[in-house]
Amino acid sequence: MASLLGYCRAGYEPDLANEITARAAQLECYGYPKFTTGEGFITYECYNPQDADKLGRLLTVESTIFARQLVVITTELQGLDKQDRLAPVLESIIGHDNPEMKNGVLYVEHADTDAGKDLAKFCRKFTVVLRQALRKNQCLTFKEQQNGRGIHVFFTDFDTCMVGYTYPQSRTLHANGIYRLKFPASAPSRSTLKLEEAILTMLSPAQQELVFRPGARAVDLGACPGGWTYQLVQREMYVEAIDNGLIDDALMATGLVEHFAADGFTYKPQFGRVDLLVCDMIEQPDRVARLMGDWLVKKWADHAIFNLKLPMKRRYETVVEAMDDLQARLHELKDRFDVHLRHLYHDRDEITVSVIRVSQNSYYN
């Protein structure tokens, strides 16, 4: 058997397992997931060994909700000699090399857990010696090439690791599958990082330029104290900030923000429409998805980025149900939408959804 390794936030292993099982079935790659809750990763064991490679080629990280990285596993190594971990890892990589595709990048990684963090320093050091050995054996390009095959070594303990590979079109480029951002000192809350990560990772450069252009108008539902409004103001957008609480004084002083103490579920845009709707309200996910659909269907907003707060159980199923209803409503329109769902690194118990209108018939149908 061969397997697919998926990284995720600790505690979300059952959700990633359910998602990968469903997605694998759609691709006719059958098997079963294995995981221990809290370890920050799962494996999907394929009945047909060739299916792991198929999943690695066709199932992209960005098309999933809960996966941070997806790696085709070729070897599991246990009981490594701490005096010579290099030899068996190197042997495994060379033994499963693909002469038709150059290895262009190396990742030595660990789970995003307390136990995994204990491995971080070791992984950095091991990367250096393994990279040198791979290049010496002509198994890795001398200059990093992101368009080449990726070699992955995932340590779960100092003497245990999984060795595998990724295809360039399917993987994320970030170490451990994590996109780290620095918290802006002038931002009013850390929630600002959620929207910033969404903008930078879920929208293409062309979409970022289209949606977040200076002078565009936006509505922020549940804005207090202004973490998401901050990202919009930084991009010189005019913002209608909707919340019964107060908005950060510095944001109000920019002249780009109007604050309305109103209910986010009944508010309507001041000028009949805006370019972008954002929402990070604490509310049931199906209710938020329905509200977002109302704004998009009525064309009160061209685009939307919002969070769906997740329940303690059936998180994957809850998201699918809420989004199925929204997608069905959008499908009835003549417009086309680019929709992405991701459990971002800066999210906690929520997922972020971006809905970008890529073509539209008219504002006045």
ABEGO torsion letter per residue (X at the ends): XBBBBBBBBBGAAAAAAAAAAAAAAAAGBBEBBBBBBGAGBBBBBBABAAAAAAAAAABBAAABAABABBBBBABBBBGBBAABAAAAAAAAAAAABBAABBBABBBBBBBBBAAAAAAAAAAAAAAAAAAAAAAAAGABBABBBAABBBBBBBBABAABBBBBBBBAAABBABBGGBBBBBBBAABABAAAAAAAAAAAAABBAAAAAAAABBGBBBBBBGAOAGAAAAAAAAAGBBBBBBBABBBBAAAAAAGABBBBBBBAAABBBAAGBBABBBBABBBBAAAAAAAAAAAAAAGABABBBBBBBBBABGAAAAAAAAAAAAAAAAAABABBBBBBBBBBAABBBBBBBBBBBABBABAAX
